[in-house]
Amino acid sequence: MDDEFFMREALSLARAAECLGEVPVGALVVRDGQIVGRGFNSPIGESDPTAHAEIAALRDAARNLGNYRLPGCQLYVTLEPCAMCAGAILHARIARVVYGARDAKTGVHGSVVDLFAVERLNHHTEIVGGVLAEECGSLLSSFFAARRAQRAAAG
């Protein structure tokens, strides 16, 4: 199985978030070629600023594997992680992160800063960006365009 396969699975989770009116970001955790955790954005519905897709996927994987550490696991996410999610990824000891679209406003793999490159941190994660970037970015762009159009129509 390859990165595009798992990114397509993350995109399906992003679409589930969109159906609930959430910003369409999806994430999943994979170990040994098997999905062990899934998540999508739900901060609005859960009234929880930490309810990002990555956090939900990490929590799901940790519960399923019975360990708060997730060594040897890969995280697939449709959008470049933010600082909060990067911290959780590093604390979970994720081996590899694969993301789709860059996030010019809050991304921490070089878009704003590169948190993953800080040598003084005690864990380092391999990062691969740009997998199905156009699809991931288009989903987000169309979501925000629709949201702006709704606001303009309302008022």
C-alpha positions in Angstrom: 0.0 0.0 0.0 1.3 3.4 -0.8 1.0 7.0 0.4 -1.7 7.9 -2.2 -3.9 5.1 -1.0 -3.9 6.2 2.6 -4.2 9.9 1.6 -7.4 9.0 -0.3 -8.7 7.4 2.9 -7.8 10.6 4.8 -9.7 12.6 2.2 -12.8 10.5 2.8 -12.6 11.4 6.4 -12.2 15.1 5.5 -15.4 14.8 3.5 -17.1 13.4 6.5 -16.0 16.5 8.5 -17.3 18.7 5.7 -20.7 17.0 5.8 -20.9 18.1 9.4 -20.0 21.7 8.6 -16.5 21.3 9.9 -13.3 22.4 8.1 -12.6 19.4 5.9 -9.5 17.9 7.3 -9.0 14.1 7.8 -6.3 12.0 9.3 -5.4 8.4 10.0 -2.7 6.5 11.7 -1.2 3.4 10.0 1.0 0.7 11.5 2.3 -2.2 9.5 0.1 -1.3 6.5 -3.1 -1.4 8.7 -5.2 1.6 9.7 -5.2 1.8 13.5 -6.7 5.2 14.1 -9.0 7.6 12.3 -10.1 11.2 12.8 -11.5 14.3 11.3 -11.9 17.9 12.3 -14.7 18.5 14.8 -13.9 21.5 17.0 -17.2 23.2 16.1 -19.4 20.2 16.9 -17.5 19.3 20.0 -16.9 22.8 21.2 -13.3 21.8 21.6 -10.4 23.8 20.1 -8.2 20.7 20.3 -10.5 18.5 18.2 -8.3 18.6 15.1 -8.2 15.6 12.8 -4.7 14.6 13.8 -5.5 14.7 17.5 -8.6 12.6 17.0 -6.6 10.0 14.9 -3.8 9.9 17.5 -6.4 9.3 20.3 -8.1 6.6 18.3 -4.9 4.8 17.6 -3.6 5.1 21.1 -6.9 3.6 22.4 -6.8 0.8 19.8 -3.2 -0.1 20.5 -3.4 0.4 24.2 -0.4 2.8 24.3 0.0 6.5 24.4 3.2 6.1 22.4 2.8 5.2 18.8 6.4 4.2 17.6 6.6 2.7 14.1 3.3 4.4 13.1 2.6 6.8 10.3 0.2 9.6 10.3 -1.6 10.7 7.1 -3.4 14.1 7.1 -4.9 16.1 4.4 -3.4 19.4 5.7 0.0 20.4 7.0 -0.1 20.1 10.8 -0.3 23.1 13.1 1.9 23.6 16.2 -0.6 21.9 18.5 -0.8 18.8 16.3 2.9 18.8 15.7 3.5 18.7 19.5 1.1 15.8 19.8 2.7 14.0 16.9 6.2 14.3 18.5 4.9 13.3 22.0 3.3 10.2 20.4 6.6 9.3 18.8 5.1 9.0 15.3 7.8 7.8 12.9 6.5 9.5 9.8 3.9 12.1 8.8 2.5 12.4 5.3 0.4 15.4 4.5 -1.4 16.8 1.5 -1.9 20.6 1.2 0.4 23.2 2.7 -1.1 25.6 5.2 0.2 29.1 4.7 -1.4 30.4 7.9 -0.6 27.8 10.5 1.5 25.1 9.0 4.6 24.1 10.9 6.5 22.1 8.3 8.0 25.2 6.7 4.9 27.2 5.8 5.1 29.4 8.9 7.9 27.7 10.9 9.5 24.3 10.7 8.9 22.8 14.1 9.8 19.3 12.9 13.4 20.5 12.1 14.2 21.7 15.6 17.2 19.6 16.5 16.9 20.2 20.3 13.7 18.3 20.4 14.0 14.7 21.8 12.1 13.0 18.9 12.3 13.5 15.2 9.7 12.5 12.7 10.1 12.0 9.0 7.9 14.4 7.1 6.6 14.0 3.5 4.4 16.8 2.1 2.4 17.3 -1.0 0.8 13.9 -1.4 -2.4 14.6 -3.4 -1.9 18.2 -2.6 -4.2 19.5 -5.3 -7.1 17.3 -4.2 -6.6 18.2 -0.6 -6.2 21.9 -1.3 -9.2 22.0 -3.6 -11.5 20.4 -1.0 -10.5 23.2 1.5 -10.7 26.0 -1.1 -14.2 25.0 -2.2 -15.3 24.7 1.4 -14.2 28.2 2.3 -15.5 29.6 -1.0 -18.9 28.2 -0.2 -18.8 29.5 3.3 -17.9 33.0 2.0 -20.8 32.8 -0.5 -23.2 31.8 2.3 -22.1 34.8 4.4 -22.4 37.2 1.5 -25.9 35.9 0.7 -27.0 36.3 4.3 -25.8 39.7 4.4 
